[in-house]
Amino acid sequence: MTTQELEQLLLCAVAELRQASDKIDSLSEKWATSDQSYRHKKAISYLQSEGTVQAREAQRDIACEVERRDAHLADALLSAARDRKRALETEISAYQTIAGIIKAEMGLAGRYE
């Protein structure tokens, strides 16, 4: 691997990391909105239902099925974006390690001061 190739890989990974961070911001907001909507509808549905605790919970689950799915989907997407960001950080760290090795090799060969 040449230093130019390493530099290009590092720059691409940093750009992807910036995009991943921006995506996390928007997905966090979407998750918060979805989760609040789900919790609100869940509470209202439970309070408006009648019967045993199990019957009330069943009615609540049916009433807020769409909101629950949306909140869980938003949570899964946010988790995936965080995982991607961590993977990119690990990739960048690996590139930095390789750069350090190349720098040390160049120093040993007398080509880097």
C-alpha positions as CSV (number, residue, x, y, z in Angstrom):
1,M,0.0,0.0,0.0
2,T,1.4,3.4,-1.0
3,T,1.1,6.5,1.1
4,Q,-1.2,8.0,-1.5
5,E,-3.5,5.0,-1.4
6,L,-3.5,5.1,2.4
7,E,-4.3,8.9,2.3
8,Q,-7.2,8.3,-0.1
9,L,-8.6,5.5,2.0
10,L,-8.3,7.6,5.1
11,L,-10.0,10.6,3.5
12,C,-12.8,8.5,2.3
13,A,-13.4,6.9,5.7
14,V,-13.4,10.3,7.4
15,A,-15.9,11.6,4.9
16,E,-18.1,8.6,5.5
17,L,-17.7,9.1,9.3
18,R,-19.0,12.7,8.9
19,Q,-22.0,11.4,6.9
20,A,-22.7,8.7,9.5
21,S,-22.6,11.3,12.3
22,D,-25.1,13.5,10.5
23,K,-27.3,10.5,9.9
24,I,-27.2,9.7,13.6
25,D,-28.4,13.2,14.4
26,S,-31.4,12.9,12.1
27,L,-32.2,9.3,13.1
28,S,-32.0,10.3,16.8
29,E,-34.6,13.0,16.3
30,K,-36.8,10.6,14.4
31,W,-36.5,8.0,17.1
32,A,-37.3,10.5,19.8
33,T,-40.5,11.6,18.0
34,S,-41.6,8.1,17.2
35,D,-40.9,6.9,20.8
36,Q,-42.8,9.8,22.3
37,S,-45.8,9.2,20.0
38,Y,-45.8,5.5,20.9
39,R,-45.6,6.1,24.6
40,H,-48.3,8.7,24.5
41,K,-50.7,6.5,22.5
42,K,-49.9,3.5,24.7
43,A,-50.8,5.5,27.9
44,I,-54.0,6.9,26.4
45,S,-55.1,3.5,25.1
46,Y,-54.4,1.8,28.4
47,L,-56.3,4.5,30.3
48,Q,-59.3,4.3,28.0
49,S,-59.5,0.5,28.1
50,E,-61.5,-1.6,30.5
51,G,-61.3,-5.1,31.9
52,T,-58.6,-7.1,33.5
53,V,-55.0,-6.0,33.3
54,Q,-54.3,-8.5,30.6
55,A,-57.3,-7.4,28.6
56,R,-56.3,-3.8,28.9
57,E,-52.8,-4.5,27.8
58,A,-54.1,-6.4,24.8
59,Q,-56.4,-3.6,23.8
60,R,-53.5,-1.1,24.3
61,D,-51.2,-3.3,22.1
62,I,-53.7,-3.4,19.3
63,A,-54.5,0.3,19.5
64,C,-50.9,1.4,19.2
65,E,-49.5,-1.3,16.9
66,V,-48.4,1.2,14.1
67,E,-46.7,3.5,16.6
68,R,-44.9,0.7,18.3
69,R,-43.6,-0.6,14.9
70,D,-42.5,2.9,13.9
71,A,-40.7,3.4,17.2
72,H,-39.0,0.0,17.1
73,L,-38.0,0.6,13.4
74,A,-36.5,4.0,14.3
75,D,-34.6,2.5,17.2
76,A,-33.2,-0.3,14.9
77,L,-32.1,2.2,12.3
78,L,-30.5,4.4,14.9
79,S,-28.7,1.4,16.4
80,A,-27.4,0.4,12.9
81,A,-26.2,3.9,12.2
82,R,-24.3,3.9,15.5
83,D,-22.8,0.5,14.7
84,R,-21.7,1.9,11.3
85,K,-20.1,4.9,12.9
86,R,-18.1,2.7,15.3
87,A,-17.0,0.5,12.4
88,L,-15.7,3.6,10.6
89,E,-13.9,4.8,13.7
90,T,-12.2,1.4,13.9
91,E,-11.3,1.5,10.2
92,I,-9.8,5.0,10.6
93,S,-7.8,3.7,13.6
94,A,-6.5,0.9,11.6
95,Y,-5.4,3.3,8.8
96,Q,-3.7,5.4,11.4
97,T,-1.8,2.4,12.7
98,I,-0.7,1.5,9.1
99,A,0.4,5.1,8.6
100,G,2.5,4.8,11.8
101,I,4.1,1.7,10.5
102,I,4.9,3.2,7.1
103,K,6.3,6.3,8.8
104,A,8.6,4.1,11.0
105,E,9.7,2.1,8.0
106,M,10.5,5.3,6.1
107,G,12.5,6.5,9.1
108,L,14.5,3.3,9.2
109,A,15.2,3.7,5.5
110,G,16.3,7.3,6.0
111,R,13.5,8.7,3.9
112,Y,11.5,10.4,6.6
113,E,12.7,13.0,9.1
